[in-house]
């Protein structure tokens, strides 16, 4: 890709970007949210067309009007959110949109045979006859990889492929990727996790503000150098100070709740979180963490059990009643449950607090007070926005998350439920959010941190609970277990067996 320029109204997303990938190479693409990574790759995959510059494949200049053109040129893309039809089988999903030898009918027998060949060749264990909705997250990812291989892709773009995987599943994925490279495939690897980039890539290109800051051989660059290239400065390492927890702020007893599919998602959870304590809840996506967070926030009805905030029972309380009792909630799906895209920055600040006496003058809203409050939060939480009237959808993911954090913490909560607070957020915003969570701990807030990022859980938590199939199957103190041991527990291995399996290895801190 030579001198790629792509502009949107008021934004120059890519500015004279040059990027290349060699045969049999893993080339990592790094940058903060809004740096231009996704825009660049969407042009390579035909979703966007460059305003200037050229794309050259094997010495030929090509123009991609759609992903179909890119696929024909041997380019595949595995999106962070899988592009699969849940009600179809693996074979049907792989065959979708592809020419058939029995046109207009599908030749699923031939497709199934080819899937079996690819499974054997690349170690991708997947049942061609299984329906997508029956598969785990890691199995669905294998189907996505299978689709690109079936289509003959030689250059594959992987957009944050490890976001919902356990450490063991990441290791298995990397074995598959290395096998693909050995077979001559080229990979573009996009990730916010620098340790993964250092482990899998041959070269790294860093983008900042739509421009290439530099391209380096991975073995010749350090993690701190990459961070400085991405954010323009060094980031301080987290150093949580030991502290004695206070009285119980949240007590969960024998809690049960149903999931969206009509089956029991939470199966008798007991948990106590104290003032001035962060309890991390680790687990692979789909094991009941989201349903637990929604139960605590008042967005999902409990089937049985009790939820106490201090001495006050809130099991049947509404979301607003829980907010009034001191509960703050950072939802997993920020654009679905935490904000309104079309509303302005200021309007999103007051989604819960517009009835507060602080922001009223008699029966009317006091817009000067509201504006001053919103401006103070934007300033104090370093939210980058052109103005308070800017529609929220125009902000980057990291700045939207910081705005939600600002809104929730401005109430000085007694209890904070933070679900996936840094998912899809760049390294600079992640560091900022971590600092704020630790500041809440220091101020005496009880924090439940729900995250699939084990490094995040280990770095912030005083205690770590592991959730599997709707139950808490283990609880360890900070530093008592390695990331590998926690990963085993996330896969359903009992705590005692998991700790014995990793005995003698250094503990996570």
C-alpha positions, 0 to 999 in steps of 0.5 A: 500500500503506497501513499494511501490517503483517506478522508472523511468529513473533517477527518484525515484518517490516513495521510500518505500511509505506506504499508507492506507485507512479505510472503510468509510474514506476520506484520503487526499493525499498532495504534491507538483508537482513531489512529487509522488502523481499521480504515487502512485495512478496510481499504485493503479489503475493499470496504473503502476505496482510497482517495489517493495512493495505490494497492499493489498485489504481487507487482500488479496495481489493483482497485478493489470496489468491494470485498468480493474483489479483494477475495478474488485477489487472495485477501481475507479478513477475520473481523473482531465480531464474527461474520457468521449466520448462527442458524446455518451449519459450519459447511453452509457458512463456509459455502455462503457466497461461493460458486458451487460445482452443482449450481444453482444447488449447493454441493455441501458434500464437496464443501465438507470434504474440503473443510476436513482437509483444511482441518487436518492440514491446519489443526482446526478441529471443527464439525462441518455439520454443527450449527454455529449457535452450538459452537463456542467462541473459539470454535466460531473463530476457527470457522472464520479462519476456515472460510478464508482458507477455503476461499484461497486467501494468501493474505489474511487480516486478523482484527483483534483475534484474541479478545475473548480467548483464554491463554490456552486458546491464544496459544492454540491460535498462535500454533495455527497462525504459525502453521499458516505462515509456514504454508506461505500465508501472510498475516496482518495482526491487529491487537492492543495486547503488546505481549501478543504482538511481540510473541507472534509478529516479525515486523511492527508498524505503528500508526498515530493520527493517521500517519506511519510513525515507524516500522520496526523488526519485532526482535529489535524493538522493546515494549516500552519503545512501542508504547512511546511510538503509539502514544508519544510518551511513556506510560507509568506501570500500575503499582496498586498499594496494599490496603485492608478492605473495609466492611461488606458493601455488596453481598450476593447470596445463592443468586440465580437468574435466567439467560436470554435463551431460556436456560439458567445462566447464573446457578447459585452464586455467593460473593462478598465485596468489601469497601476499598477492594477490587474483586476481579471476575475472570471467565470466557465469554458466555459463562454468565458474567454478563447476566451477573452484571445485569442482575446487579445493575437491575437490568435483569430479574433475579430468579432467586437469591439475595443482593445486599448493598450494605444492609439494604436489600436491592434484589428487586430494586429498579436501576434508578433505585440502585443508583440512588443506593450508591451503585454505579455501572459500566456496561459491557455493551457501552453503545447499547446499554451505556450511551445513546449514539445520536445524543450529544456529549452533554446529554449522555452525561445526564441520562440518569441525573437530569432529575437531580436537584443539583441541576434544576431551578424550581421545576425547570432544568438549569442548563448553565449548571448542567453545562458547567458540570459536563465541561468539568467531567470532560476536562477532569477525565481527559475526554477528547471531544470538539465540544459538548454538543458533539454527537457521541457517535463522532467520538472514538471508543476510548473517549466514549468509555471515558465519558461513561466512566466520568458520568458513573464516578461523578456520583461518588459510588459506594459500589462500582460494577465495571464490565469489560471496561477496556474492551476495544480501547487503546493502550493510553485510554486503558492505562487511564481507566486502570488508574481511575479504578485504582483511585476508586479503590483508594477512596473506599469504593467496592469494585467488581471488575468483570474482564476477559483480559487476565492481565488486566484482572491480575494487575488490578484485583485484590482477589480473583474469582473465576466463573465457569458455566454460571458458577464461581468455581474458584477464588484466589488472592492476588499473586496466588495464581499464574495467568496460566493457572487462571486460564485452566480454571476458566476452562473448567479445571477445579481450583486445586487441580489448576494450582497444582498444574502450574506449581513452581511457575512464577505468580502473576502480579 
